[in-house]
Amino acid sequence: MPRISDIGLQHILLQSFQRAQGAAQERQIQLATGKVSSSYGGLERAAELLAAEGVLARASAYDGAAKTALARLQTQEAGMRTVADAVALIRERMVQALATGSSELLVPEVETAAGRVIAGLNSRLGGVYVFGGADGTSPPLAARSLADFGAASDTDDLFLDAARVRLPVEEGVSVDGGATALEIGGAIAAELKDLANAEVALGPFSGELTAAQRDFLIDKVARLDAIAADVYRELGLNGVAQGQAEDARQRNIQRRDLAEIVAADIEDADLAEVVARLNQDRLAVEAAARSLSVATELSLLNYL
């Protein structure tokens, strides 16, 4: 039976139904993902979003680099304090020997301190030797005991030839990566060599000190004071670098947070608005569906 509604009207109503259905599906996706669009093409401010995401990626990467640098510097601080404590231990034992005139336990104390120096200069973080300079894959100090210092023709040869490095902590910013093992331990290694070989030249350190042994210890106390001052100077520089790394990390966090806010403002959907529009879209779908149904059912029989 011929219908009153023509193909043109049905086509218009079908398009209206499809538009309403498409809008409802888009709102459902927004509600599920929390995003305005699943592609950059669906965003009005896509260029701004790309720029914000670039800042976010760089800030996050440099935040990780700053954390790594800070951890390295903190490990170096602990290692240098171990060395400083070892120097203080040797000095204290020498001062006691000079005060009492007795050299008992001096050599064992020096051996213990040498072990601490070695441990401090071979400090590691995540498998990386933090005093190894640019390399960090090999122990920067080859000695294993006081005897190794004594046996070396030149104690500098016990150290890895390493270059001081700078550590990136922020875009365009780096901090001092800290001293190498040789820079920190070169002087104390030379003193440990002298101490290891002292008994050969001065006789055993047991019982009362001889005049030669006393003069030797007086000289070493003065040298150890100078070495301790150098180590504490490096500790001061380390503290400055730690402060710079922490400041850079805070700036990275601020940049990252700001980039996240900008990106969210562009791509995050207002869920309350999405729900309201979804309800409107559903009503529009229902209305369009009813109109289309009525149009397709109309015929001359309805008017006979």
Residue pairs with C-beta under 8 A, 6 or more apart in sequence:
1 299
1 300
1 301
2 299
2 300
3 296
3 298
3 299
3 300
4 298
4 299
4 300
4 302
4 303
5 295
5 296
5 298
9 295
10 292
10 295
10 296
13 288
13 291
13 292
13 295
14 292
16 288
16 291
16 292
17 285
17 288
17 289
17 291
17 292
20 281
20 284
20 285
20 287
20 288
21 285
21 288
23 277
23 281
23 284
24 278
24 281
24 282
24 284
24 285
27 274
27 277
27 278
27 281
28 278
29 38
30 36
30 269
30 274
31 269
31 271
31 274
31 275
31 278
33 269
34 268
34 269
34 271
35 267
35 268
35 269
36 42
36 43
36 266
36 267
36 268
36 269
37 43
37 267
40 46
40 49
40 50
43 49
43 266
43 267
45 266
48 262
48 266
49 263
49 266
49 267
52 259
52 262
52 263
52 266
53 259
53 263
55 255
55 256
55 258
55 259
56 256
56 259
56 260
56 263
58 171
58 255
59 252
59 253
59 255
59 256
59 259
60 252
60 256
62 168
62 169
62 170
62 171
62 248
62 252
63 249
63 252
63 253
63 256
65 167
65 168
65 169
66 169
66 170
66 245
66 246
66 248
66 249
66 252
67 249
68 167
69 167
69 168
69 169
69 175
69 177
69 241
69 245
70 242
70 245
70 246
70 249
71 125
72 125
72 128
72 130
72 167
72 177
72 178
73 167
73 175
73 178
73 238
73 241
73 242
73 245
74 242
75 123
75 124
75 125
75 130
76 123
76 130
76 131
76 178
76 179
76 238
77 235
77 238
77 239
77 242
78 120
78 123
79 120
79 121
79 123
79 130
79 131
80 120
80 184
80 231
80 234
80 235
80 238
81 120
81 235
82 116
82 117
82 119
82 120
82 123
83 116
83 117
83 120
83 121
83 184
83 185
83 188
83 231
84 228
84 231
84 232
84 235
85 116
86 113
86 114
86 116
86 117
86 120
86 188
87 113
87 117
87 188
87 224
87 227
87 228
87 231
88 228
89 109
89 112
89 113
89 116
90 109
90 110
90 113
90 195
90 220
90 224
91 221
91 224
91 225
91 228
93 105
93 106
93 109
93 110
94 106
94 217
94 220
94 221
94 224
95 221
97 103
97 106
97 205
97 209
97 217
98 209
98 214
98 217
98 218
98 221
101 208
101 209
102 207
102 208
102 209
103 205
103 206
103 207
103 208
103 209
103 213
104 206
104 207
106 205
107 199
107 205
110 146
110 192
110 195
110 196
111 145
111 146
114 143
114 145
114 146
114 149
114 192
114 196
115 145
115 146
117 185
117 188
117 189
117 192
118 141
118 143
118 144
118 145
121 131
121 140
121 141
121 181
121 184
121 185
122 129
122 131
122 139
122 140
122 141
122 181
123 129
123 130
123 131
124 130
128 136
128 137
129 135
129 136
129 137
129 138
129 139
129 140
129 181
130 136
130 178
131 140
131 141
131 162
131 178
131 179
131 180
131 181
131 184
132 138
132 139
132 140
132 160
132 162
132 180
132 181
133 140
133 160
133 162
133 163
133 164
133 165
133 177
133 180
134 162
134 163
134 165
135 160
135 162
138 160
139 160
140 159
140 160
140 162
140 180
140 181
140 182
141 158
141 159
141 160
141 181
141 185
141 189
142 148
142 158
142 159
142 160
143 149
143 152
143 158
143 189
146 192
146 195
146 196
147 196
148 158
149 155
149 158
149 189
149 192
149 193
149 196
150 192
150 193
150 196
150 197
151 196
152 158
152 189
152 193
155 186
155 189
155 190
155 192
155 193
156 182
156 186
156 189
158 189
159 180
159 181
159 182
159 185
159 186
159 189
160 180
160 181
160 182
161 182
162 180
162 181
162 182
163 180
164 176
164 177
164 178
164 179
164 180
164 183
165 177
166 174
166 175
166 176
166 177
167 174
167 175
167 176
167 177
167 245
168 174
169 175
169 244
169 245
169 248
169 249
169 252
170 248
170 251
170 252
173 248
175 241
175 244
175 245
175 248
176 237
176 240
176 241
177 241
178 234
178 237
178 238
178 241
179 234
179 237
183 234
184 230
184 231
184 234
187 223
187 226
187 227
187 230
188 224
188 227
191 220
191 223
191 224
191 227
194 220
195 220
198 205
198 213
198 216
199 205
202 210
202 212
202 213
202 216
203 210
203 212
203 213
205 213
209 217
